[in-house]
Amino acid sequence: MANAEVVDRNLTIARELRTTVEETRRALQVAHDLVERSRRQTQALVEPNYEHAVGAEYGTPSELLVECLIEAYELAADEGEPQTHALLSQVLMHVGRRIARSIGPNAAKIIVH
């Protein structure tokens, strides 16, 4: 009788482990897809004619994102949401720095001494 309980418990643990492995695999696949999309977007910023560019209907892949962030930033300011406004300010700074770093000063027509 005790042996059957051990077998049942082991089967239950094996099923739980299998479920965990599948969830982890799916999460890793989503992360991989996000990284690949980010690489394509960065490549599209560096090479405007990049064939696998995402969001080609906009000037750059990040243009829609930046426009939405700016709109949200302005709405937060208009509606008196100081925490949201401060958060979006930091997000816009981070995104702007990342875009500037990926395209470089020459492409952005910034003179560096």
N, C-alpha and C positions, 0 to 999 in steps of 0.2 A: 504494500500500500504506500509506504513512504517513497519507494522507488518511482512509482507513478507520479507522485506529487513533484518530485525532483525533475522528472522528464517534462511535465506540464510547465513547471516554472522556467525551465531552460528554453522550451519552445516559445513561451511568452517573451522572454528576454531576447531571443533571436528575432522574433517579429518586430519588437520595439527597436532593436538595433538596425534592422533592415529599413524600417520606416525612417529612422534618423539618417541613415546613409543616403536614402533617396532625397530627403529634404535638403541635406547638405549638398548633394550633387546638383539639385535644381538651383540652390542659392549660388553655387560656384558658377553655374552656367549663366545665370543672370549677371553676376559680377563680370564674367568674361565678356559677355555681350556689351556691357556698359564700357568696359575698358576699350574694346575694339571700336565702339562708336566714338569714344573720345579721341582715339588715335586718328580715326578718319577725319574728324572735325579739325583737329590740330593740323593734319596734313593738308586739308583744304584751305586752312588759313595761310599756310606757308606756300602752297602751290595752288593758286586759284583755279587752275584747270584740272585739278585732281579728279580722276574719273569716278571715284567712289564717294564723292562728297555727299553729305547728308544735308538736307534743307537747301537744295540748290535754288529753290524759288526765292530765297532771300539773298541779299548781297554776300553774306558769309553764313556759315552754319550757326554762329552764335548770335546773329543779328536779332532773330525773334526772341531769344532768351533775354538779351539785353533790353530790348524794347519793352518786354513784359515786366522786367525788374524795374525799369525806370518808371513805368506806369504805376506799378504797385508802390514804389517809393513816393511818388507824388500824391497818390491817393492816401497813403498813410499820413503824410504831412497835412493834407487838406482835412482829414477826419480827426486830427489830434491824437494819433496813436504814436506816442513817443518811443515806446519799446520796438514796435514794428518798424518805425521810421529808422531808428538807430541800427536795427538788425539789417534792414535792406541796404542801408548806407555801407555797412561793412561788407555785405555780399557784393555790391556793385564795385567796391574797391578791389576785392579779391578777384572777381571776374575780369575787371579791367587790367589788373596787373598780370593775370595769366595770359590774356590775349596779347598784351604788349610784349610780354616775354617770349611768346611763341612766334610773333611776327618780326620782332627785332626793331631797333630804332630806325634803320634805313627804310624799311617798308612803311613805317609809320611817319616818315619824313620828319624825324626828330633829330636835331643837331646835338651830337654828344661831343663834349670837349675831351 
